[in-house]
Amino acid sequence: MTIVWTVLGIALIALVVHDVFTVLFRPGAKSWFSSALARWVWTLLRRAGPQRRNILSLAGPLAMVTVVLFWAISLVVGYALIYMPHYPQDYVLLEGTVAHSPFVGALHASLTTVTTLGSTNVAAKPAWLQVVGPTEALIGFGMLTAAVTWLLQIYPVLSSRRALAYEIHLLADTERRLELHAPQLETSVASQIYAELTSRLIAVERDLVKFPITYYFAETDPRFALTAAMPVLSELAQRGRSAEHPDSVRLRAEMLNEAIEEFSATVLERFVVHRRHDGGDAIEAFAHDHGHAGDGSALREQPADESRSLS
């Protein structure tokens, strides 16, 4: 049984290391366990409060906590399985220390090692166990650093996405209030608007591929929800593609439309359960998944000051 427990422990440790490596260092690659856990948390909260955005807004943070806990628990249990067949016979116990069951003793040794605290009551006798212990501490410290780095990388991505959504809403409100249309502005100005929106949407799409867990961060305020802004952006792109506009504006609008289609394809392929076929349906499914179905049209129709109370 010693070989069996050791192999199981090594396999569990390898699974964790591979998952952490995939999440942090392989942009675009799917980390099956982290993705499945995040989607499970998202699905659970959507069922618990499908019409309550404040509940759904907890999905992203809870998904991150769940993934990090999965990493930590799997690492601790993996090393405990390696230690278990050797406890207590291959350990020196301080006088007065009670030898617990093999799994409890191994779990204690693993927990104190992974936190780099070390146990003052138990010490390994074989040389190979004395080497394995520090490797667990090293991996545990690396995992903690990876989790903090992941957290610090994600929130700038979310800020960028929220800023883009808010700018789209402001553009739609300003067009309506001033009775202007972006494609009909001076050619250089209209082209610049389309160019900036295109480049920022491409950046958001790439960030979504690189950090898939950001999909599960839902917004309570539709002004900052890209799910509510995408129908507005799609309509803007369609208006700019009209033959009545200068070629440079049509070119930029066509590029924006291509970026929207690419974004929609990414969302459908990686996240939305119910697959749709065209960009409009993909955008609709995206908004519905986040509880913002219909918010895009509502923001276009309401006055700018009223749009601030939609949340």
ChimeraX attribute file (.defattr): number of C-alpha atoms within 10 A of each C-alpha:
attribute: neighborCount
match mode: 1-to-1
recipient: residues
	/A:1	7
	/A:2	12
	/A:3	10
	/A:4	11
	/A:5	18
	/A:6	19
	/A:7	15
	/A:8	16
	/A:9	23
	/A:10	15
	/A:11	13
	/A:12	20
	/A:13	21
	/A:14	15
	/A:15	17
	/A:16	21
	/A:17	17
	/A:18	12
	/A:19	20
	/A:20	22
	/A:21	14
	/A:22	17
	/A:23	22
	/A:24	17
	/A:25	11
	/A:26	13
	/A:27	15
	/A:28	15
	/A:29	14
	/A:30	17
	/A:31	17
	/A:32	11
	/A:33	15
	/A:34	24
	/A:35	18
	/A:36	14
	/A:37	17
	/A:38	25
	/A:39	19
	/A:40	14
	/A:41	20
	/A:42	25
	/A:43	16
	/A:44	14
	/A:45	19
	/A:46	20
	/A:47	10
	/A:48	12
	/A:49	12
	/A:50	16
	/A:51	13
	/A:52	13
	/A:53	19
	/A:54	13
	/A:55	15
	/A:56	26
	/A:57	19
	/A:58	17
	/A:59	25
	/A:60	20
	/A:61	17
	/A:62	17
	/A:63	24
	/A:64	21
	/A:65	14
	/A:66	16
	/A:67	21
	/A:68	19
	/A:69	12
	/A:70	16
	/A:71	24
	/A:72	18
	/A:73	13
	/A:74	19
	/A:75	26
	/A:76	26
	/A:77	20
	/A:78	26
	/A:79	27
	/A:80	25
	/A:81	24
	/A:82	23
	/A:83	28
	/A:84	22
	/A:85	19
	/A:86	18
	/A:87	22
	/A:88	19
	/A:89	12
	/A:90	14
	/A:91	18
	/A:92	14
	/A:93	16
	/A:94	12
	/A:95	8
	/A:96	7
	/A:97	10
	/A:98	10
	/A:99	15
	/A:100	12
	/A:101	12
	/A:102	18
	/A:103	16
	/A:104	14
	/A:105	21
	/A:106	23
	/A:107	20
	/A:108	17
	/A:109	24
	/A:110	27
	/A:111	24
	/A:112	16
	/A:113	22
	/A:114	23
	/A:115	15
	/A:116	16
	/A:117	10
	/A:118	18
	/A:119	13
	/A:120	9
	/A:121	14
	/A:122	19
	/A:123	18
	/A:124	21
	/A:125	13
	/A:126	11
	/A:127	8
	/A:128	9
	/A:129	16
	/A:130	12
	/A:131	11
	/A:132	16
	/A:133	21
	/A:134	15
	/A:135	13
	/A:136	22
	/A:137	20
	/A:138	15
	/A:139	15
	/A:140	21
	/A:141	15
	/A:142	14
	/A:143	21
	/A:144	15
	/A:145	12
	/A:146	17
	/A:147	19
	/A:148	12
	/A:149	12
	/A:150	16
	/A:151	13
	/A:152	11
	/A:153	13
	/A:154	17
	/A:155	12
	/A:156	11
	/A:157	16
	/A:158	19
	/A:159	12
	/A:160	15
	/A:161	22
	/A:162	20
	/A:163	16
	/A:164	21
	/A:165	24
	/A:166	18
	/A:167	15
	/A:168	21
	/A:169	27
	/A:170	17
	/A:171	19
	/A:172	23
	/A:173	20
	/A:174	17
	/A:175	14
	/A:176	16
	/A:177	11
	/A:178	8
	/A:179	8
	/A:180	12
	/A:181	16
	/A:182	20
	/A:183	25
	/A:184	15
	/A:185	14
	/A:186	12
	/A:187	16
	/A:188	10
	/A:189	14
	/A:190	22
	/A:191	22
	/A:192	15
	/A:193	18
	/A:194	25
	/A:195	18
	/A:196	13
	/A:197	21
	/A:198	23
	/A:199	14
	/A:200	16
	/A:201	24
	/A:202	18
	/A:203	15
	/A:204	20
	/A:205	20
	/A:206	16
	/A:207	20
	/A:208	23
	/A:209	20
	/A:210	19
	/A:211	20
	/A:212	23
	/A:213	23
	/A:214	21
	/A:215	21
	/A:216	24
	/A:217	19
	/A:218	27
	/A:219	22
	/A:220	19
	/A:221	18
	/A:222	26
	/A:223	27
	/A:224	23
	/A:225	25
	/A:226	28
	/A:227	27
	/A:228	32
	/A:229	28
	/A:230	24
	/A:231	22
	/A:232	21
	/A:233	25
	/A:234	19
	/A:235	12
	/A:236	21
	/A:237	25
	/A:238	15
	/A:239	18
	/A:240	27
	/A:241	21
	/A:242	15
	/A:243	10
	/A:244	12
	/A:245	17
	/A:246	17
	/A:247	15
	/A:248	14
	/A:249	29
	/A:250	23
	/A:251	17
	/A:252	23
	/A:253	28
	/A:254	19
	/A:255	19
	/A:256	27
	/A:257	23
	/A:258	16
	/A:259	21
	/A:260	25
	/A:261	18
	/A:262	16
	/A:263	22
	/A:264	25
	/A:265	19
	/A:266	17
	/A:267	22
	/A:268	21
	/A:269	11
	/A:270	14
	/A:271	18
	/A:272	16
	/A:273	11
	/A:274	10
	/A:275	14
	/A:276	17
	/A:277	10
	/A:278	11
	/A:279	19
	/A:280	17
	/A:281	14
	/A:282	23
	/A:283	26
	/A:284	20
	/A:285	23
	/A:286	24
	/A:287	22
	/A:288	17
	/A:289	21
	/A:290	25
	/A:291	22
	/A:292	24
	/A:293	18
	/A:294	14
	/A:295	23
	/A:296	24
	/A:297	13
	/A:298	14
	/A:299	23
	/A:300	21
	/A:301	14
	/A:302	14
	/A:303	14
	/A:304	17
	/A:305	9
	/A:306	10
	/A:307	20
	/A:308	13
	/A:309	10
	/A:310	14
	/A:311	11
